[in-house]
Amino acid sequence: MRAFVKSLLKLSYLSFATAAVLFGLMVAGVFALTYLMGESSCRKDNYNASRTYVCKGAAGLGHPKASFFIATDYHFGKYGYEVDMERAKAEYLFAADRGVTQAQVNLGELLLSGELGEADAIGGLSWLLKAAQADDPKALYRLARLLFNEESGNNPFTSSENTQAISLFKRAATQGHEPSQFALGLIYYFGITTEEDEALGIYWINEAYEAGYNPAAEFVEEFNEAASQPDTKSG
């Protein structure tokens, strides 16, 4: 009888141990699946209540791309999230430190904007430069604009800054970045801080226009309208 009880206890222990192992494997599998689904579950076209939960779970498990998407949710108050700039910064920073270039760009913009309080120009630029080193078109465009000093008024340009800015616009434009294509087109068409080249300007403006970039479409529409007007000066 005693031996029988021992056998039952042994079987119970083995069953419990097996169940514990299986449960552990199941939990690990759920975590692994959540992590692996991190990026796909966060994409805009996949968003719903369950997907959002999985995305947040993946971010909590340290998925860099999921952290980026959660950061944008906190930043802009999307998909049921309240705007929380500090939380957005933390999630951006986690993703940016792990090489997610979109997070580097957004973090750079956030620090430059002063939305967190006082603007952090050094921190913001450092993240934009890091993203630009990876040839991220948004970072290249933003740095080019800063070099052109569009936002700070009438400070004089230096030729080296102009050349560098145009080079950055080109790098982004060749990747199909419409704002850079349009900016580059205007620079060449009007000869802004460089030699005028109407043909090259029209080429880049048309590239942005064909891609459906609204400012380029408005420019082309106004250009065509002006060209269709009768020349009152002649005759």
Buried (B, 14 or more C-beta within 10 A) or exposed (E): EEEEEEEEEEEEEEEEEEEEEEEEEEEEEEBEEBBEBBBBBBEEEBBEEEBBEBBBBBBBBEBBBBBBBBBBBBBEEBBEBEEBBEBBBBBBBBBBBBEBBBBBBBBBBBBBEEBEEEBBEEBBBBBBEBBBEEEBBBBBBBBBBBBBBEEEEEEEEEEEBBEBBBEBBBBBBBBEBBBBBBBBBBBBBEEBBBEEBEEBBBBBBBBBBEBEBEBBBEBBEEEEEEEEEEEEEEE
